[in-house]
Amino acid sequence: MHSITSATSLLSVLTLWCLFFVPETESQRPGLGKCPEYPPVNNFDSKKFEGEWYEVERSFYIMEVAHGCIKFNFTLEGNSLRIATRSLNRVTGKMSTSYGRAKPHYLAPSILNYQVDNSLPSYLARMLPQSGKYIILDTDYDNYAILYSCSDLGFFHADLLWVLGRKQDLPVDSRVRVYDKLFQLNINTDRLVLSPQKKCPE
């Protein structure tokens, strides 16, 4: 009876792992060991970061494969950022908007703990796709921002990288600054792909 109970418990754990962890980690780039430690941007100003940002480039993310025209709107509410994410489903041709909130980490305001709006208990909500810790590696507030996220998974990690712009494409000098910063941090820029931002509905 004990072995049956143990097997049932193990099956339940594996089921939860598949439901909540596998879809997210498969969409990220795996690497051995713990997450690399990259310094967040200094003296981050949430007020200056407010407003619209477009996803210009990103690393492969399976959650976004069928989506394009991704745009974020950041609004400062108290000490947190309210984020509306608007995207076009390229299969159905329909626009959709999701909402969430990013709270600054106690170590630095440019480390954001993001959680999508939901009614789940907190221990389950933090496992939802897109929820997690995001680091703003660099920004000039007017043209570009670099975001990074990484999940520690025991003996390996999985990470994601985004380049945001105030417009649907970056000025040449801004892209040079972005790639210079990533080179300084020893982050491989070959993993970045252009995000679809053409023929987007208003």
C-alpha positions in Angstrom: 0.0 0.0 0.0 2.9 2.4 0.8 4.5 1.8 -2.6 1.2 2.5 -4.3 0.8 5.7 -2.4 4.4 6.7 -3.2 3.9 6.0 -6.9 0.7 8.0 -6.9 2.4 10.9 -5.2 5.3 10.8 -7.7 2.9 10.7 -10.6 1.1 13.8 -9.2 4.4 15.6 -8.9 5.4 14.7 -12.5 2.0 15.8 -13.8 2.4 19.2 -12.1 5.9 19.5 -13.6 4.6 18.9 -17.1 1.7 21.3 -16.7 3.6 24.2 -15.2 7.3 23.8 -16.0 7.9 22.0 -19.2 5.9 24.3 -21.6 7.9 27.3 -20.2 11.4 25.8 -20.1 11.2 24.2 -23.5 10.7 27.6 -24.9 13.9 28.9 -23.4 17.5 28.4 -24.2 18.9 25.7 -21.9 22.4 25.9 -20.3 24.4 24.0 -17.8 24.7 25.2 -14.2 23.0 28.1 -12.5 21.7 31.3 -14.2 24.6 33.7 -15.1 24.6 36.9 -13.0 24.3 40.0 -15.1 24.2 43.4 -13.5 20.9 45.4 -13.8 21.1 48.9 -15.1 22.0 51.5 -12.5 19.7 54.3 -11.2 16.7 52.9 -13.0 13.9 55.5 -13.3 10.4 53.8 -13.5 8.8 57.1 -14.4 11.0 57.6 -17.4 10.4 54.0 -18.5 6.6 54.5 -18.7 4.8 54.4 -21.9 4.8 52.2 -25.1 7.5 49.8 -26.0 7.7 47.5 -29.0 9.3 44.1 -29.1 12.0 44.6 -31.7 14.2 41.5 -31.2 14.0 38.4 -29.0 15.5 35.0 -28.4 13.4 32.0 -29.4 10.3 31.8 -27.2 7.7 29.2 -28.1 5.0 31.2 -26.4 5.4 33.9 -29.1 5.9 31.8 -32.2 2.3 32.4 -33.4 2.3 36.0 -32.3 3.5 39.3 -33.8 3.1 43.0 -33.4 3.9 42.7 -29.7 3.6 46.0 -27.9 3.9 46.8 -24.2 2.4 49.7 -22.3 4.0 50.4 -18.9 2.2 52.5 -16.4 3.6 53.4 -13.0 1.1 52.7 -10.2 2.6 53.3 -6.7 5.9 51.5 -6.6 5.0 48.9 -9.3 4.5 49.0 -13.1 1.2 48.0 -14.6 1.9 46.3 -17.9 -0.5 45.7 -20.8 0.8 43.4 -23.5 -0.9 43.6 -26.9 -0.2 41.1 -29.6 -1.5 39.8 -33.0 -2.3 36.1 -33.3 -0.9 35.4 -36.8 -3.1 32.3 -37.1 -6.5 33.9 -36.3 -5.6 37.4 -37.2 -7.0 38.7 -34.0 -5.5 41.1 -31.5 -5.4 40.3 -27.8 -4.3 42.1 -24.6 -3.0 40.5 -21.4 -2.3 42.4 -18.2 0.1 42.0 -15.3 2.1 43.8 -12.7 5.8 44.1 -12.2 7.1 44.9 -8.7 10.7 46.1 -8.1 13.0 43.6 -6.4 14.4 44.7 -3.1 18.0 44.5 -4.4 17.4 46.9 -7.3 14.5 48.7 -9.0 15.6 47.4 -12.4 15.0 43.8 -11.3 11.3 43.3 -11.8 9.1 40.5 -10.4 6.3 40.1 -12.9 3.1 38.2 -12.5 0.2 38.0 -15.0 -3.2 38.8 -13.7 -4.9 35.7 -12.4 -7.0 34.3 -9.6 -4.7 31.4 -8.7 -3.0 31.0 -5.3 0.4 32.7 -5.2 2.4 29.4 -5.2 0.7 28.4 -8.5 0.5 31.9 -10.0 4.3 32.3 -10.0 4.6 29.2 -12.2 2.4 30.7 -15.0 4.1 31.3 -18.4 5.6 34.9 -18.5 5.6 35.3 -14.7 9.0 35.5 -13.1 12.0 37.8 -12.6 13.0 40.1 -15.4 16.3 42.1 -15.4 16.6 45.4 -17.3 20.2 45.1 -18.4 20.3 48.5 -20.1 18.1 51.3 -21.4 18.3 54.9 -22.6 14.5 55.3 -22.0 14.1 57.1 -25.3 15.0 54.4 -27.8 15.9 51.0 -26.5 15.8 48.6 -23.5 17.3 45.2 -23.0 15.4 42.6 -20.9 16.7 39.3 -19.6 15.0 36.5 -17.7 16.4 33.2 -16.4 15.1 30.2 -14.5 17.3 28.0 -12.3 16.3 24.4 -12.8 18.8 22.4 -10.6 21.7 21.3 -12.7 20.8 23.6 -15.6 19.1 26.9 -16.4 16.9 28.3 -19.2 16.9 32.0 -20.2 15.3 34.5 -22.5 16.4 37.8 -24.0 14.4 40.7 -25.5 15.3 44.0 -27.1 12.5 46.6 -26.9 12.2 49.9 -28.7 10.1 53.0 -28.5 9.4 52.5 -32.2 8.9 49.3 -34.2 12.5 49.3 -35.2 15.7 50.7 -33.6 17.8 53.6 -35.0 21.2 52.3 -36.2 23.1 53.9 -33.3 20.8 52.4 -30.7 21.2 48.9 -32.2 24.9 49.4 -32.1 24.7 50.3 -28.4 22.5 47.3 -27.7 24.9 44.8 -29.4 27.9 46.5 -27.8 26.3 46.0 -24.3 25.5 42.3 -25.1 29.0 41.8 -26.3 30.4 43.3 -23.0 28.1 40.9 -21.0 29.3 38.0 -23.2 25.7 37.3 -24.3 25.5 35.6 -27.7 23.7 38.0 -30.1 23.2 35.2 -32.7 20.3 33.9 -30.7 18.3 37.1 -31.4 15.6 37.2 -34.1 13.6 40.1 -35.4 10.1 40.2 -34.0 7.3 40.6 -36.6 6.2 44.3 -36.5 5.0 44.8 -40.1 1.4 45.4 -41.2 0.3 45.7 -37.6 -3.2 46.9 -36.9 -3.5 50.2 -35.0 
